[in-house]
Amino acid sequence: MAGVFLAGLRAPLTSAAALASTGRGGPAKEVSHPTFVVAHGPAVERNLRSALDALGGISRFVAKGDIVVVKPNIGWDRVPEQAANTDPKLVYSVIEMCYEAGAKKVKVFDKSCDDPRRCYVRSGIADSARKAGAEVKFVDERNFRQVDMKGAVLNKWPVYSEVLDCDKIINVPVAKHHGMSRLTMSIKNWMGVIGDPRGKLHQQMDLSLADLARFFKPTLTVLDATRILVANGPQGGNLKDVRTLNTLVVGTDQVAIDSYGTTLFGLKGADLGYLVAAAKVRIGQIDLKKVRFSSIEVT
Amino acid sequence: MANLRRVSQVVFLLAFFFLLTRTQYLGKDEIGYPVKIFLDLDPLFAGLLLLSSYSIKPILLLSLITVAVSLLFGRFFCGWFCPLGTLHNAAGKVAGRPKKTEHGLYTRNLRWKYVILVVVVFSGLFSMSLLGVLDPLSLTVRSFATGIGPAFEFLTRSAFDGLYARAPWWISRVSETVYGFLRQYVLAFNQPRFLQGALLGTVFIVLLALNLSRSRFWCRYICPLGALLAVFSKASLVRLRLSNACGKCGKCVGVCPTGASPAMGDGWRKAECIFCWNCVEACPERAASFGFAPPTKKEGRTDLSRRAFLWSAGAGLLTVPLLRISPALTKPHPRLIRPPGALSEKEFLERCVKCSECMKVCLTNGLQPTLLEAGLEGVWSPVLVPRMGYCEYSCTLCGQICPTGAIKKLPVEEKRKTVIGLAFINKNRCLPHAFNVNCIVCEEHCPTPQKAIVFEEISKIGPDGKEITLKLPVVVPELCIGCGICEYKCPVSDEPAIYVTNINESRSPERSLLLTPKK
């Protein structure tokens, strides 16, 4: 588990020049980077590249020889246009960039809610991830390990071992409506790597999700708001509930990223109980005024 | 020629198994293989479909091939093609009983299959129920899909899981590679489990074990399809010829698997002969051969007297009222949730041949064989058991695969709107209703674009005096399609707090629940 990146990155920005830093050659130690970058533009791949450039380049996050887990949302038997799963093009680009940084292997999986075979196919993700060279497998029920999450409500819980054993994790969730938590974004995406009875988490949604955010420390979070689902989530189905925003929120603090994500739906971070709960135990920063982030327009 | 016949049997048996393993979702919405072609070749299905419902699926016209071959040449289907016949051969080999000459001779007991055929055909004028139980192809698919196959999978999975859990890494690495291959190309996606798998598997094994008594016991005494083809073969042209070199040694009779008396007793019986060529192979004098020859007097006799025929026909007709007085048709079992596209119950039973193809192909293992939920007439027909698996919103596989059209093939848009039942919430067990604990799992999984489960948000004072806000799930009956995913995913997992019954199903307009004004 690579948790090192979360710490130390919240140092205040000293130079605006950091924003312009596009060094993809290696970690730029002398400059500090924004916590997250919001990239808006018509092409998802360019959005990702621009955001990562602003964050110091992919090589800041993925090193040569790394085994990287890329965790999209492949929860539902829905097509990309319905915005229930992560955009397959984004998944492709994330994998591509991992390999550019020298990753040894990229793995893609999700514990789907509908039949996984259909979800993998219809989301378009299995196909695009394989094209990008990733290993795409279904979640193997034998591969869960009981882990003590040391959470407020989640203690012993099965966690997918490939997530525990990899070098880096990149969380690639999609932003959408959810009946219980109101919105599901980065933090709730971890429900796809824990075992059953995961449905129980809804009974203590806020504390459970804060526990997940405490336990899973991604190297990088890429929140997909290319299309968002504003009602009838988390699986939608009606194109009228989909808004096309062509936006990515890329960064390191999942609480701050989700807090920003709420604004895309006309809400604020404090509206989501689980973000409040997570911020309360200092997992991340919910108050966007205290976070340094940048927004870039990508052409 | 006997060896050629063996090759043909093995090839078709392998094809049968291959197609059975392909009877599952393989990444495409449409099934890419002709997975039910063996059933399509069965003239009993096509014929009875025509007689009972005055309709026929074009694909079943393939069975005309079977009819044509039987008319022209004889029961080659039984000897060279039928997977059940081949399995009987194999079982006979395994049983390894010494062959007795008299077992190759015709006896009057062989008539029983004609009696069964007549019963099946006359009851089949109104219901395919009996035929479905007794048809050899339906029987074989059903037994393998629900019993033998899952048992084999269980063995395989247990072995590989055991290696994975306990063997040293260099062994498990190899075993996992093999297992990965098997999972991709042979096994089902998940271990299939069927409510009556053990029963159906055992029935099949017992039928094979009857080879201990007589070789091809099923084919000799029971098989209605064999009997039908025997009738068709009356005027066929290929015959056993015995030259003068025949010394009546009886070797050919000893190897005859069906009691066709090649060279003794009354003489060769074409109706019983499956053209296996054993007799030709066994003849020390090379006196026996098959070829075109003029008919002999007794060869085509089925020995079914007019009286026996009438009794059997009457019995067949009588089964219909006996089956139909069951209350199952007028007061259906509330949990008899038929797959989407199933015809109205009466028409459904007229067509369903209990082949289990729909259960085999069902993504979620939710389609299960009934026992008595649909009355005796509906034994082993498909029922959705949401606790086992739900109906996947965008899946249309069961309708694509049904050989007789008992389940219609629906376009996916129509399937999504087809109502198979209605969900009810058991407030005594539902977490927010009963225990003031929020849950929402049913709502989250509800697949309709406009959710058929919505929340009533309430605030109340809990038992501890504190104010709580609760989201109480409520079903919207106009939107619910009864797919059962809510019941399947309900965390109250022993007796779910939300459950589906078949009221409101679109196939029975008379059972719609609510009177709603037109929108």
Interface residues (C-beta under 8 A of the other chain):
Chain A: D77 C113 D114 D115 R117 R118 V121 R122 R142 H178 G179 M180 P197 G199 K200 H202 Q203 M205 N232 P234 Q235 G236 G237 N238 D241
Chain B: Y25 G27 K28 D161 Y164 A165 F189 L363 T364 E392 Y393 S394 C395 L431 V437 N438 C439 I440 V441 E443 E444 H445 P447 T448 P449 Q450 K451 F455 K471 I485 K489 P491 S493
